[in-house]
Amino acid sequence: MSLRINDTVPDFTAETDQGPISFHEWIGDSWAILFSHPKDFTPVCTTEFGVVGQLKDEWEKRGTKVIGVSVDNAEDHRKWKLDIEKVSGATPGFPIIADEGLKVSKLFDMLPAEAYMPDGRTPAHSATVRSVFIIGPDKQLKLSMTYPMTVGRNFAEVVRALDALQTSAKGVATPANWNVGEDVIIPPSVNDDDARAKYGEFNAVLPYLRKIKAPA
């Protein structure tokens, strides 16, 4: 299936290194981040999982659950976490989905329906399983990004994007390179009179670019 912004993400059951989950039930009323990897015991992915573990407090501050998915089994995930902790100095306390049958990878359109994992496979067989999906409490996809195997993901940008999404959920938009504490944008769908009634005075940089302080 094709998955686009504002689509409801697929619900599924799966085994993880921490036991079985039902995805929508696992999300609950939280924000969630699903991040995928083509294989355990790979160098770039090991560094990424370590950073996600180091950011534990940041996810919690934002009411966000994180979950990995890799096309290996749960026992391999548990063994791999020992390496991840050794490299990062942080405990990767989040679950990792065991996607040996590629169900989740296909549901999220990271692999074609006809894909399969041959004997003696390498990470190249599942190279496109290198995505980040940010999901709202309404179970809708809010943002996705996909990286090649050779480029480590910038999780500072994932945190920044999560902040922007949670802020824009309050009825505003965020400009380029926006960070928490900076001014936000009034959407063009709100006319000037309604904008003043809702936000007070604003800075009209252009007739269609109006800035205000970020809502609390």
N, C-alpha and C positions, 0 to 999 in steps of 0.2 A: 504494500500500500504506500501511497505518497502521503507524507506528513508535512503539513504547513502550519505557519503561525496561526494561533487561535483554534486549531483543531484539537479536539479531545484526544489525548494520547491513549494508545491501546492499553487495556487492562490485561493482565496475564498472571498466571501463577508460575513460580520458578523456584528452583533450589538455589540457595546461596551458601557461602561458607559459614553463615550463622543460622542456617535452617531455612525452611520454606517461607515464601512470602506470596501474598496477593497484592499486586502493585498498587492499585488505587487505594486499597485498605491501608497499605504501608504508608502511602503519602498522607492520608488522613486530611487534616486541615492545614497542613504545612506547605510551604514552598518545597520544591524538590529539585535536585540536580542528578541526572543520570549521565554518567560519562563512560565511554566504551573504549575497549582496548582489544587489539587483534590477537594477543597471545600473552600468557604469563611468562615470567622470566625473560623479558625483553628490556633493553637498557633505558630507552626513553620513557617507556611506560612506568618503569620502576621509580624513576625520579618524579614523575607526575603523581603517582599514588602517594609518594612521600609528602609532597607539598599539600595534597588534599588532607592528609592526616595532620600536618602542621597547622592547618587552618581550622581545626575543630572548633575553637572558641568563636571564630568569625561566623561559621555556619550557624552555630547556636544563637548568637546575637541576632541573627537575621531570621530566626525561626525556620531554618532550612535544613532538610535532610539530604544527605548525599549517598549515592549508591553507584558502585562500579558494575561493569559487565565485561566479561572476557570469555572467549570461546574455549575455555578449558574447564575442568571439573572442580568441584568444591574442595577436594583434598589438595589439588595443586594450588588453589587460591590460598589455603591456609599455610602451605609451605612457602609460597611466594611472599606472604606478608612478613615472614621472618627476615627476608632480604630487604624488603621495603623499610622495615623498622631499623635495620642495621645501617642502611644508607642515609635515612632522613633523621634518625633520632626521635621519631614520633611514631606512636602506635596508630596504625591504620584501623581505627575502630569501626568503620563503616562496613556494611556488607558488600560482597562482590557476587553478582549473579553468575551461576555456572551455565553458560549458554552453549553447551556442547552440540545441541541439535540446531543451533542458529535461529531458534524461534524468535528471540527478542531482537536480534540483529536484523531479521527480515521484517518483523512488525514495525520497526523504526526506520525501515527503508535504507539501512546501511549496507545490505547485501541483496542481490536479486533473488527472486523466489526459487530459482533453479540452483542456487549455490549449495555446495556441499564441501565437507572437509575431508580430503583424501588422506590415506595413510601416508605418513612421512611428511605431513604438511608443514609449511613454514608460515611466519607472520604474513608473507606476501599473499597468501590465499585469502586472508581476511583483512587486507590492508585498509579497506574503507571503514572498518569498525574503529574509527578514531574521531568520535563526535562527542559534543557536549549538548545536552538538552536541559533547558531551564523550564520548569513546569510550575504553574501557579496552583494555589489551593483548590481552584475550580477544575483541576486536572487538564487544563488546556496548555498547549505548548506556547511559551512566551518568547523563546529565543533558541536558536540552534547554531552551532558552528562546527565545521569539520576540518581536521588538520591531516596532512600527510604524515607518514610514519617517522620521517626524519626531522620533524619540527616539533619540539616540545611545546605544549600548551602553556599559555600565560595565565595562570590562575588568579593573578592580581586583576587581570581584565575580566575574568569570570565574576569575581567579587564585585568589581565596579559595575558590570552589566546587571548583576543581581540588584545592587543598590538602585540603579536607574530604573529597573523594572518595578521595584517596590515603590519607588517615588512616583513614577508615572501612573501607577494604579490609583493614585489619589486625584487623577484628572488633569495632570499636567504632562509636559514633554521635557526632555532633557537635551541640551545642545551637545555638539561635538566635544569630546574629551571631558565631559562633565564628571565632577566628583562631589561627594556629599558636602553640603555647606554652600555650594555655589548656586547662583540664580538658575531658575528653570523657565520654561517657555509656556505661555498660554496657547493652547491649541487654536488653530484658525477657525474651528467650528464654533468657538465662543466669540460673539461680537463684542465690541468695545463696552457697550453699556452693561451687558451681562458680566463682562470681565471685571468691571469696576464694582459691580454689586457683589460679586463673589470674592474678589481678591483685593479690592481697594485700588489705589493708584498703581500704575505699572509704567515701565520704561519702554516706550515704543521706539526701538532701534530702527525698524521699518514698519510700515503699516501692518505687515503680516508677521513681524518678528517682535513680540512683546514679552518682556522679561519681568519676573517677580521673584521675591524671595521664596525659597522652597518651603512648602507647607510642612508643619511640624509632623 
